[in-house]
C-alpha cells in the first residue's frame, strides 16, 4: 500500500467490556487515534510518550495503534508529535468528533 495514502485508525469500537472498563475507568470516555502516515517520519516519539502503551511500532518503525481500548485521551501522543501526524478525537454515539454521517 502506498504509504502516502495510508491512514491508521484506532477506535474504541474494538473494545470488549473488560477492556472498555480498563481504558475509560478514569475518564468515562472513548477516543479514536488517527495516524496520518503521509506526515509521519516514524521517529517513535508518540510511542515513547504514550503512558497507556496504546501505540506500538511495526517492523519498519512506523507507529501503530495497537491498543485503542486503553486510550484515556490524555493527548500526549498528539501534543508531542513534531509532524502533527496524530489526531485524537473523542467518540460519542459511535462516531469520532468531526466525523460526518455516511449517506
Secondary structure, DSSP 8 states (H G I E B T S, - for coil): --GGG-EEEE-GGG--HHHHHHHHTTTS-EEEEEEETTT-----HHHHH-TT--EEE-TTS-EEE--GGG-----HHHHH-TT--EEEEEEETTEETT-----
